Amino acid sequence: MLVTGIEILSKAHKEGYGVGAFNFVNFEMLRAIFEAADGAKSPLIVQASEGAIKYLGIDMVLSMVYTMAKRYTHIPVALHLDHGTSFESCKKAVDAGFTSVMIDASHHPYQENLEITKEVVDYAHSKGVSVEAELGRLMGIEDNISVSEKDAVLVNPNEAEEFVKLSKVDYLAPAIGTSHGAFKFKGEPKLDFDRLVEVKKRTNIPLVLHGASSIPESVRQAFLSTGGDLKGGKGVPFDFIEQSIKGGINKVNIDTDLRLAFIAQVRKMAKEQPSEFDLRKYFNPGIEAVKAVMIERMRVLGSADKI
């Protein structure tokens, strides 16, 4: 059942749990995402980035998600544009049938970010579509970062309060110390939970954690054992994610873990059965690996058994 993002996240905000927002780039990933949500009895947000839309075509993105939503009518699912870079990109997604969009103008100065976000919100809300925005920059917190550098990178709670009030955005991604991809931290992971709690208190809306891939040990070992190289990269530990949810996070973006789990199984198949050319025999183990990662994550987030 396709619904708006705020319909899913308002409930999570009220009851204090997180909902996974999972990126996909092909049918196999999308199938795994829906089957995992069905198995965990979890609401769901599926995300397509501008890159995924370019790869698949926006009509194919819509067709696949709408078809799966009809197949699993008991699952509340929102279709979200991940990291829309402009008003035009968000408008295109809204007009096509996305039920949630993210405008990421966080690389602009605060005032320009606010103005662009407000323009997207005004248009999307007129069409009944929810909007996410971002404040701060995702760069990670290292041991040698100074207080002034930290304040320059991470979200300012005062600005967050004003930003939400003026833009009327539905949910906000505050930068608290994560970064995108598999290579997040040089040393031990660090997140600014005190800053998160203050932002939640000031805004009182659903908050979003970007760069939240965890790289579980089973996924790490599967990837490395098939020739992958993570260059010592570390993800966000489960206990950090759980603490983030306690601090006010309700939408948790997950992409890298799914890619690593899937490709590890494809590599394993290619290594163990080099004469095999049936694509189904390559992809089915990847699908099952992605499902296992997702079901575990839905339980950590607290969204399992919420439908």
N, C-alpha and C positions, 0 to 999 in steps of 0.2 A: 504494500500500500504506500504510494508516494505521498509524502507530506512535506511541509516546510521544515527547515532546520530548527526554527525557534520552537515549533511544536514538540520536537524531540528534546531539545536542550532546556526548555523551560521546566520540564518534568525532572530532568537530571539536576538542574540548578536547585529546585525546590527540595529534592530528596537527597542531594549530596553524593551523587555518583558521576562517573565519567562515561562517555560514549565514544567508541573508536570511530575515527574518520579515516577510511582506508582508500588509498589511491589504486587505480587500475589502469592498465594500458592495453589489455587484450581480453578476449572472452574468458580464457582460462582463469585469469586473476579474478574477474568479476564473478564467475561461477563459484570459485572458492570462497569469496567474500560472502555471498548469499547463503551458501550451504553452511558456512561456519555460524552465521547469525541464526540460521534455522536450528542448528544443533545446540547453540548456547541459549536460545530463546532471548535474543538481545535485539533492541532497536539498532539502527544502522545508519551511518552516513557514508555514502560512496563519493569519492572525489575524482575529478578529472582536472588535470592541470592544463594550461595552454599548450604545453608540449604534447600531452596525450590527445588533446582535441585536434592538433595539427596532424598527428600520426594517424588517428582513426577517422577523423572527420566528425563534426559536431552531430550530424544526422545519425551516424553509427553509434556514437556515445549515447544519444537519446534512445535510439531503438533498442539497444541492448539492455539498458537500465530499465526502461519501461516494460520490456518483455519479462525481465526477471522479477520486477515488482508485481506484475500480474500473476506470475507463477507462485510467488510467496506473498499472498495477500495479507497474511497475518503478521508480517513484519513491517513495522513503521520504518520507512526508509526515505532519506532526503538525498537528492542529487546536488552536489556542491561543486562550484567552480573554485579550484584551489589556486591561490595566488594570482588572481586577475590583476593585470598590470595597468589597466586604464579603464576609464568610464566606458569606452567603446567595447572593450572585451567583456565587461560585466553586462552591458546592455544586450550584447549578442547572446550571451548565455541565458539571460532572463527571457528574452524574446523567443529563444529556442525551446524553453520548457524546463530549465534548471529551477529547483525550488529553493536554492540557497547559493549565494555568491560571496567570494572574498575579494575585496578591493585591497590590494597591498600597495599603499603609497608611503610605507614606513621609511623608505629611502629619501623621501622629500623632507624638507623642514616641517616642523609641527603644523604651522598654519596652512601650508599647502596640502599636507596630508588631510587635515580637517576639511578643507574645502572640497577636495576630490571625493573624500568619503561621503560627505553630505550630499553631493550630487548623485552618487550611486544609490545612497539610501533613499533619497526622494523618489528616484525612478523605480527602484526595485519594490519599495513599499506600495507604490501606486499599482503594481502588478501582483501584489500579495506574496512577494519573495523576500526571504530573510537575508541579512547582510552581516558579514564578519569584516573586521578591520584589524590593523596591527599597529602597535606603538612600541618604539625601541627597535634595536637591531639584534638579530640572532647571530652571536659571535662566540658564545661560550665564555665562561669565567675561568681564568687560569690563576695559579698561585701568585704570579708576579703582577697582576693587574692592580693598579692604584685605585683609590677611592674615587678620584675625579674621573678616571677612565671608565670605571664601573658605572658611575652616574651618567656618563655620556652615552653609554651603550644600552643600559637597561631602562625599562619603562619608568617614568616619573609618575607616582601616584596622583599628584595634584593635576598633572596634565591629563591623566586617564579619566579622572572625575569630570573635568571640563569637557574633554573630548566626547565622552559618552552622552553627556547632557546636551551638547550642541549638535552633534551629528545624528543622534537617535539610532545609533548602530545597535544591532540586536545582540551580538556577542563580540568579545574583544580578545585578541591575542597579545598579551603583554610579554615583552622580552624579559625573562628572568634568569637567563644564563645557558639556554640550550643552543644548539646549532644544527643545521640540516646535514643529512648524510650520515655515513658510518663513522666518520673520523671527528668525533666531537671534542674529546678532551685529551690533552697531553699527559696529564696526571690524574689525580682522583677527581671524579665529577663533583661539580659545585653548582647549586641552584640557590637563588635568593628567595627563600620561602617567606621571610618576613615582608619583603616587598610585595609578594603575591597576595598575602593576607590583607595587606593595606589596600591594594588595588581592588580586591573583592569587596572590602568594606566600603570603599568610596563609590564604587560603581553599582554594586548589587545586581549584576547581570551575569549570564553564563560566560566563563572565561575559557580560553583555548590555549593548549600547550602544543607549540610547533617543535619540530626537531626532537620528537619523543621516542624514536626507535631505541630499543633496549639491547638488541643483539644478544639474545639468550645463548647460554653456553652450548646447547644442542645445535643451534643454528650456526654459531661460530665454528664449531668443530666440523660440521657437515660441509661448510663452505671451504674451510682450510684443507680438509682431507681430500677434496676434489680439485685442488690446485689453486684455490682462491688466495688472495692476499689482502688482509685488512690493515696492514701497516701499523699494527698495534692499536687500532682505533677501538674506542669504548663507547657503548651506548649509555642510555639513562637507566640505572638500576630500577627494578620493580619497586623497591621501597621508596625511591624518590618519586616515582609516579603516584604511588599510594599517598604519599605526603602531599603531593601537589593537588590531588583530588580533595584531600581534607582541607587544603588551603583555599579551594574555590575553583579548581579547574573542572570543566564539564565536557569539553570536547578535546580529544587527544588524537593528533595526527600521526598516522603510522604508514610508512611506505617502505623504507629501507629494509626492515626485517622481512617483509614479504618477498622482496626481490631476492635477498640473499637465500632465503629458504627455497624458493622456486628454482633458482639457477643452480644451486648445489645439487638438486636431484637430477636436473638435466645433464649436468656434467658427469654425475655418477653413472647415469645410464649410458652415456657416450663412452665412458671409460671401460665399463664392465661388459657392454655388448656393442662393440664397434661396428658390427655388421647390421645392426637393427636400423630400419628406416621408417618404421610405423610411428608417426608423430604422436599418436595417442599413448603409446608406451613410454614416450619421453615426458609428455605433459601430465598424465594422471598422477605419477608420484609427486610432481611439483605441486599439483592442486592439493593433494592430501597433506603435504608438508605445510603449505600456506594455511590450510584449515586448522591444523594443530596449533600453529603460532597464534592465530586469531582467537580461537576458543580460549586458550590460556590467557590471552590479553583481555578478553571480555570479562573473564572472572576477576582478574586483577583490577580492572576499571570499576567493577561493580555493576555492570550493565547486564550480566547474565541473569536470566530468569525475570526480566523486567517486562516481558510481554506474555 
